[in-house]
Structures are given as C-alpha cells and as structure tokens.
Amino acid sequence: NHQLRGAESDGDEAFVRKLADELGFPMVGKSVDVRKLAEAEGLSIEMAARQARHDFFSEFPNAVIALAHHADDQAETFILKLARGAGTAGLGGMSPYQEVGPIRLIRPMLEIPRPELLHWLRANGFEWREDVSNSDETFLRNRVRHTVLPLLEKELNPNIRETILRTMDILRQEQEWMDAIIADCRLPIADLPIAARRRLLRKWLFEQGATNVDFNAVEKILTLMARGEGTTVFELNDLQHIVVEYGQPRFEHVGQASLPAQAWTLTTEKGTGWKKDHGEGAGILPAEASFDADKVGDSPITVRSFEPGDRMNPLGMEGSRKLQDIFTDQKIPRAQRPYIPVVVCRSEIIWIPGYRTARGWEVPGNTGKAVHARIE
C-alpha cells in the first residue's frame, strides 16, 4: 500500500485481503508513505514506489514473486522509452523472469493483452479493482494508453501492439547476447568500443543501486574516467554521487560510508632463490615475494594497513619514498588505500604486495636462503 490515494489505496488493500481469504491464501501486506520516502531519498514518486516494493519483496528471499504486468504495459513502456531515448536495455522492456539481488520476479501475463484479461475475469465471475488515476491523462503513461497507441492503431498499423511486442522480444534477446559477450571480456574498459563501455558502466551503476541514470549521466562519467587523473565528484541526485579518482569510479550514498574490513592471509615458507611477485599494481592480490632468510631471522613478518607517514626503501631506487607518493604514482584512489596491505618485518616496511619489495631484503642470488611469502 503506497498510501498515495488515501481511502482508495486502503480499499485496494482490503479487497486483496478479502480475496486472499476467500481463496485460502495467506496475505502479507505493508504500508509505506511513498511521498515521504521520495522526499527523504531524493527520488521521484515512481522510483520511490518501486524501491518500497522491492524492499518489501526482499523480505521473502526464497519466494518467487509473480507480478501482474501485461502486454499493454509493455507496449506503453516501449513508447515512453522511445520518446525519452533508450538503448536495447530500455526498449527491450520488462523480462518474463528477472533477478534483482535476492529477489526472483516472474511476469506470467506479460504477453496477454489487457482486453483479454478483462474478458477472462468477466467470464469467470471475478471482480477487480480499477485505479482511478489510470484515467487521468495528466500522467504521461495514461496519454500513451488512451491517446497515442489508439492513434497509431488507427493511422499507422492496426496490429501495432503485437508489432511492438515482437520488436521488444528481439531487442531483449540481443541484449542478453551482448551482455554475455561483455561478461566474458577481459580487456580494460578504456580499450572497449563506446557501446560496450556504456553497457558496462550502466550495469555497474544499477548493481550499486543507482537511480536517475540517464544517457547524459553515463556520458559524463565515462568522460571523467577517460581523463584518468585527479578526483571529480558527479552528482546523480542529491543523495547519490559518483566519485571518479584516477579514472576509477566509486559509488557513494550521501550520509553513508564504508569501513575497510581487511581479511588478508599471509603464509610463508623457507626455500632458496627468489619468486617474482605477481600483480600489476599496489594491492593486487594474490601476490608473492621472497626475502633474505638470514635478515628475517626469527623476527615475525606481519601485515597491517597503510598509515600516514609510512615510508619504504623500494628495491631498484635510491633513498626512501613515502607510501603516499608510491600510491599516487600507481594512481591508487585515496578511498582504496586503507584496503592495501603493508608487510612489515623488524619495524620496516619490506613489501607492498603487487608492487615491489624493499631494498636490502632481497635474496642474495638464486641459491641464497629465502623466505617465500604469499598474501591473499
């Protein structure tokens, strides 16, 4: 119950409760003040209502939830998306089966036109409820329903709804095919065609729970990522920001913050010679490195987080360097630095996994005694 239509909304809930009782089904209801939710979250009424429904559905993670969308809803969605501008994801419309996080949704009536559903209800003696706002043509969807689609049927194609549904089905199939190709792609996003970059970014944004993601937002974020330097904040809306640091995007919900929660495992073994550490940048895990066993001796090797003022003597370089400068050279965003493990022995930083070991801790030749370390 979205509480958007006062007594009428309550009447809808009472009708469903009565019908469930007559059919012998348990009924679970929930009321949410969607207007207050929209204001608090900075969302449109439509998006707030959707969020409230999905939050409610998520309370039943083991259930399969059937929704009542029908073929006319699909056709209307196509016209609306086309008017606003959309790619295959938008023009493909709703899917008969959809997973949204832990929620499993099915739409068994998606190919059945509304007149056919009403005919079946009358023929079988069922009552139903009509949302009076569905006749209010101040709403864009209602103008599409009552004016645009009938005009297209009359002036352009009497079977326009069936044609639209067939087109949407083709687009959904092509969307699934392209998503499968992108999922297997291992190229850096900067090396991909623009269509693939847009698709990957939109997918990532929706996985983060982003709303109000339109074409212009995607293009702006991609432009910031392509610069590959500095830090820029892009506001999706009042409560959702995308922070782009050194070309890497990070989703932020205003007023919320994630705390770093390390779960590193450090293993060591004795051996000879050296092992090259694996990884392309600071913090890339798993990684391996080798140290002079005689210098390590009986001292413990420990792993901790980066701390302000940390310095090390990188192998192959003169003098010492601040870890902060090393991270800057590696273009590691500030928000990610607390997550990078720092390996210490005898109060000295001897290794940044994935980057390099410290000078003075290298194994003496290929036959010298070594301590091989692996962190993951």
N, C-alpha and C positions, 0 to 999 in steps of 0.2 A: 504494500500500500504506500504509494508515493506521497499521499496527503496533498495532492495538487488540486483536487476538485471537491474538497470538503465532504459534504454528506454523500455525494455521488461516489466518491472513492470508497467510503465506508460501506456503501451499498454494494459495490462490486465485491468487496471482501466478504460481506455477509452472504452474498449469492454463492460464491465459491465454497464457503464453509458449509452451506446447506447442501449443495450439490455433492460435495465430498462425503458428507454424512449419509446421503441417500444411496450413494454408490458403495459405501462401506470402506472408503479410503481414509487414512489419517490425513489431516490437513495441518500444515505448519505455515503460519503467517507471520509477517513482520511489518511494522510501520516505520517509515523513515521520513522525516521532514526534508524533502529533497531541496526545497528552496534554501533552507538554512545550510544544508550540505554544500550546495553550489556556491553560496557566498563564502563559506569557510574555506573551501578548497580552490576557489578561483576558477570554477568550471561553469560551463553553460548548463541550463536546466537538463537538457537531453543527456549530456555527458555525466552529470551528477546522478541522474536516474539510472543510467547504465552502470555506474560504479556501485551504487547501492544494491542493485540486483546481483551483480557479480560477487560483491562482498557477502551477500546472503547465500548465494549458491555455494560459495567456498566453504560454508559451514557443513556441507554434505559432500566431502571429497570422494566418497566411494559410490556416489549415486551417478546415474546417467539422467540428465535433466532434459526433458522434452519441451521445446518452445513452439509457440503457435504461429510462427511466421508462415505466410502462404505466398503463392505465386504473384499475386498483385503487389505484395510488399516488395518483392524482388524487382519487378518492373519499375515501380516508383523509385526505388533506390538507384537503379541504373540511370534514370532521367536526372535525378538530383546530382549524382556523382558526375555525370557528363556535363551538366551545367556549371558545376564548380571547378571541373578539371580533375582528372584522375588517371592513374595508370591501370594496368591489368588487375592489380590487387583490389583497387576500389571498384572498378567496373565489373569485376567478377562477382561482386555481391556476397551474400551470405552463403556459407557452406552447409550442406546437409549434416556434416559432422565436424565438430570443432573442439579443440582442446585449448582452454585458456588457463594456463597454470595447472592447478589440480582439478579444474572443473571440466567435465565432459558434457558437451551440449549436442543434442540432436534436434533436427527440424524436420519431422516426418511429413509435414504438409507443404513443404516448400514448392512442390510442383503442382499443387492443387489451387485453381483459381477461387477467389472469394465467392462468386455466384454458386459454384459447385458445392462449396462448404455449406452455404446457407440453404441450398436445396436439400442437402442431406439432413440438416438439423430439422427442417420443417417436416420432411418425410418421416422422420423417426420421432417426432413429437418432443423435441428438446427445446427448451427456452435458452435464450442467450442475452447477454448484456451488450449494449452499444455505448461507446464512449461518445458523448455528445460533442466533445471537442473535435471529433473526426469530421464534422460538417462545417467547421469554422475555417473559411478559406483565407483567414489572415495568416494561417500556417502554410508555409511553402509546400510541404508534402501534400496537404489537402488540395491545394490548387493543382498540383500534378495529378492527383487522383481524380478530381471532379472536372477539370478543365483540359489539361494538356493531353493526357492519354486518350480521352474520348475524341478530342480533335484530331490526334494522329490516326486513330482508328477510322475516323470518317474521311479525312482528307488524304491520307498517305497509304495506309495499309490496314485493312480490317483485321489482320492477324498480327498486329504489331506486338502484342504482349507475348505471343508464342515466339515471334522472331527475336525479341529482346532476351527471353529466357534461354533460347538456343545459343545466342551470342555470348551470354554470361557464362554458360556452361563451357563453351570453348575457351573463353578467357581464363576461367578457373583452372582448367586442365593445363593450359600453357603456363599459368602462374606456378602450379605445382611442379611442372617440369623445370622451369627456370630456377625455382627455389632449390631443387635437388642438385642442379648443376653448381649453383653458388655454394651450397653446403660442402661440396667436395673440393672447392677451390682452395688452394694453399698459397696463392700469390698475395703479396701485400696489397692492401686496398688501393694504394696510390697507383698500382700497375694495372688495375682493372678498368674496363670500359666504364663510362659515366653511368650507364644504365645499371650496371652491377653495383657500383658504389652507392647509388641511390637506394637500391634494393637492400643492400646490407645495412646501411645506416638506418633506414626505416624499421627494419626487423629488430635491430638492436634497441632503437628508441622505444618501440612498443613492448619489448621484453622488460625494459626498465619501468614501464608503467606511464610513459609519457603521453600527454594529451595535447590537442591542438597542433598536431604535426601536419603541416601543410607543405606544399611544394616549396614555397619561399623559405620556410624554416630549414628544410633539408638542404637546399642550395646554399644557404648562408653557412650552415655548419660544415658542409663539405669544403667551402671556400676557406674557412678558418683552419680546417685540418690540413689543407694543401699548403698553407703557409709554413707549417712545421716549426714555428718558433714562437716564443712568448706565451702569454696566458691571456685568454679572452673569455668573457662570460656572455653567453647568449641566452636571453630570457624567452623560454617557450610561452610562459604565462607568469602571473605574479608569484606562483609557488613552485614552479619547476624551471630550473636553469641547466644549461649545458656548459660546462667549463672545458675549454679546449686548451691543453697545455702541450707544447711541442708536437702539435699535430694529433694528440690523443684526446678523444672526448671522454668526459666523465659526467654522469647524471647526478644532479643534486636536487633534493627536495628541500626548499627553504624551511629552516627551523629544525631540520633533522641532520644528523651527522653519523657516519660510520666510524667505529673504533677499530683500529688494527687488531687482528686476532691471529698471531703467528702460531703455526703448528709445524715447526721445522723438525726434521730428524737428521742428526749428524752422526755418521758412522765412520770409524777409522780402522785401518789395518796396517800391519807392518809389511814392508816389502823392499824392493830395490828399484833404482831408476825413478822415472817420473811419469805421471799421467797428465795429459793435457786437459785443462778444464773445459767443459762443454758449455756452450751458450754463446749468445751474440751480444749480450749487454748485461749491465749490472742487474743482478737479481733474477736472471733467467735460471730456472730450476727444472730438472735436477742438474747439478754441476759437480765436477770432480777436480781435485788439485792434489799436488804432492808437496811435502815439506821435508826439510833436513831432519831426520830422526834424531841425530845427535844433539841438535839445537833444541828440539822439542823436549827431549829427555823424558822426565817423569811429570812434566808440567801438564795440567789439563788444557784441552782445547775446548773453548766454549763458544756459543753463538748467542748473539744479542741483537737488539735493534740499533739502528743508526742514532747517534746522539749529536747535538750541536757541538761543534768544535773538534769532532773526530778528525784525525789525520792518519795517513799511512805513507810508507815509502814504496811506491809502486816499482816492481821489477822492470828494468829497462829504462827507467827515468832517473834523473838526478834530483836529490833533495826529497822533501816530503810534500804532500799535497793534501789539502782539505778534502774530505769525502764530499762535502757540498759542491766543490768545484768539479770533482770527478762525476758526480751525478748530473751536473749541468752540462758537462761535455757529452755525456751519454744521453742527454735530453730526457732525463727521468723526471716526470712531473712531481712537484712538491708533495702532492697528496699520496703518491705511491712510495715515497722514500721511507716512511716508517715501516713499510712491509718488507724492505730489503734486509736480508740477514747480513750481519757483520761477524766474521770469525776472528777470535782473539786468542792469543797464547802469551802468557807472561806479560799481561797488560799491554800488549802490542797488537795492533790490527794486522793480521797476516794474510787475510783473504777477503775479497768481496766476490762471492760466488758468481760465476759467469763473466767476471771482468778480468781480474789478474791477482796474482799473489804478491806478497811484499818482497822487496829486495832484502837479501840476507837470510832468507828462509828457503832458498831454492836447494834442490837436491844436488850434491856435488857429483855431476856426471851421471851416466846411465847405469852405473853399478853401485852408486853410493846408497847407504841406508836411507830408507824413506818411510814416512808416514803418509799413507794414501787416505784422503778424506773425501767423503761424498755427502752432499746435503740435498735433501728433497722435502 
